[in-house]
Amino acid sequence: MIKQDFNDGLLGFLDSSPTPFHATQNMAGMFANAGFTQLFEVQRWDLQEGGKYFVTRNDSSIIAFTYPRINKNYVMVGAHTDSPNLKLKPNPILKNDGVVKFAVEPYGGILFNPWFDRDLSLAGRVSYLDSNNMIKDALIDVKKAIAIIPSLAIHLDREVNEKKSVNAQTDISPVLASGDSFNFDKFLKDELAACGVKDIVELYANELSLYDTQKASYVGIENDFIASARLDNLLSCYVGMLSICSVSDDTPMLFIASDHEEVGSDSASGAGGSFLESTLKRMFGDFEELTQMLRSSLFISADNAHSIHPNYPSKHDANHAPQINRGVVIKVNSNQRYASNSKTISRFMNVASGLNEPTQNYVTRSDMGCGSTIGPIVAAKLGIDTIDVGLPTLAMHSVRELCGSDDAYSLYKIVVEMGV
């Protein structure tokens, strides 16, 4: 696969994945098209040597794996499906001052200011009761712009450019209609009907998120950059998905994309849950065999990394400040906020060097806090050697982030080669 095809596919994946549910659905479709067999956690598994499989949990996390059996030296790639956003509250409709608004709750470490004055749509999962007294779920994606969070005019806030604070309860409610006649249940039923769901006796619960309708795009005189929502971390999901679809059936590889990383991973479908561990136990029922596999394998925790910001270079350690389009970033933290160590770094660098693919090092400033990833969580739970890597990104956790058009393709080539 050439870089242009890789990046064009990335833009399509980003646009069609406004929520973790949609991202998981799209990856499941990709795996099915690539010859992977779907498994279900509630059913018995009959794994066949040489097979390729995938399984989902909560419609928002997914695992795909090859099953060569003979070679157990697995390369595992981990990413996450969720991104900071604004989620609807259970009773989402507010009516005041001549308009209808959505009541929203911030999800994850969201950067508020870029959400103002954006054309916003709505997507997610809806649960309902049908005429057979069965509770069912369906995904919706409104796609068109239905809401906006208008800024307060500078005439009414003369100090806005000097100091700007955002109150999460009162300042970020998107406006969606004038008057007071909007019926939210009818709106949901109409959206479900548009998806072919018409047998609805009662609406129950929903998990719906707002998203920016602006499409992912190339940016720059020479298309050096890619701008999009949800680069953190659908960028790594896309790399992991294509990597496992690109290796041969006898290559031991596993890919997991977990939900809820942005809020700590402590959920049934998060990296802190049992999804990966229970899947591995079903792959290797014998404890001795499972332990040998884990101790001979490598887990690559792939998440976005902070590129040095050209307008704020002092926010970075000058000797460990990654640049966009200069290669994959290896993340290191002495306090184990990242799981990389000298052995796993060396293995990764050896493969990258053999491909003439550059790598960079990232260490946060010693006087600043360091975020974390699923890497330390998986390493601690499974006892598997782990490395944390990332792709240089600007405006992380904004409604629109920026990455390079070279780096993701570079990581893809390295991961595929590591499996060989």
C-alpha positions, 0 to 999 in steps of 0.5 A: 500500500502506498502512502497516498492510498493509506492517507486517503483511507484514513480520511474516510475512516475518520469521517465515518467514525464520529463515535466509538460505536461507529469506529468499532462498527467500521473496523468490524466491517473491515475485518469481515471483508479481510476474511476474519471470522466474527466471534461472540463472547456469549458463545463457545469458541472453536478456534482453528489453527490458521484462522483469523478472528475478531470480537467486540464488546459493548459495541465500542471496543474490538479485538482482532487476532490471527491464530497460527498456534505454532508461532506464539511470539505475538506482536500486539497493538493497542489503541483506543476508540474514544475521544474527548467530546460533549455528551448529551445528558439523559434529560437533554432538552433545555428551553429558555430565552426563545431557543431550545438547547442541548444539556451536555456533559464534557467527556474526557480532558476536552479543550473547550474553546474550539467547540464554539461557533462550530457546525455540530451534529449528533451520533451514537447509540440508542436503546429501545423496546420493540413490539416483541418486548425485546430491547434492541440497540441501533446506531444513529448519525444525523450527519447534518449540522443541527446545533451550534455553541455561539460565542459571547460577542466581544462587545459584551465581554471586553476582556475575552482576549486577555482571559477566557474561562468556560463554565461547563454547566452554563456556557457550552449548551448548544443551540438547536432550535428557536421557539419551544416546540422541539420534541426530542423523542420524535427526533430520535424516532425519525432518525431511527426510522431513517436507519430502517428502525421503525418498530419502536414501542418505547425509547429507553436510553441513549449514548449520544455525542456531538461532533464537528461536521467539518470533514477531515482534510489535507492541510498545507502547501504540499499537503504536509498535514492532516486536520481532523476531529478524533485523530486522538486516537482513531489515527492509531486505530487505523494503523492497527487495523490495517497492520493486522489486515496486511500480515499473513495468516501465519503471523502472530498478531493481535490488535485491540482498540478499547473504549474509555481511555480518555476517562481512565480505562476503568470499565468493562470495555476499557483497557482496565477491564477484562476484555483482552485478558479473557480473550487471551485465555480463550485463545490459550486455555493452558496457563503454561502456554498462555504465560509462555506466549505473554513472556515472548510477545510484545505489546505496542501501546499506540497513542498520539504524542505531543509535537513541539508547538512552534508558538509555544516551544518552551512547553517542551523539553528541548532535547525530547521535543518531537516534530511533525513528519519526523517519525514515530515518537517513543514515549519514556517516563521514569515514573512509569506513566509510559511502559517503555523500557530499554529492551522494548525500545531497542526491539522497536528501533531495530525494526525501524532502523532496518526500514530506514524509518526515523524515530523520535524520543518524547519526555515531558518537562520535569516540572510538568505533569505527564499523562498516561496511556493504556500501556502501563495498564496492560503491562501490569495486568498481563506481565507483557513487555510493552512499549509506548509509541505515538504519532506527533500531534498538535492541538491534542484534545481540540475539536480539530487536531493536526498531525503529519501526512507521513508519520502514521504510514511510517508506523504502519510499515514498522508494525507490519515488519515487526510481525514478520 
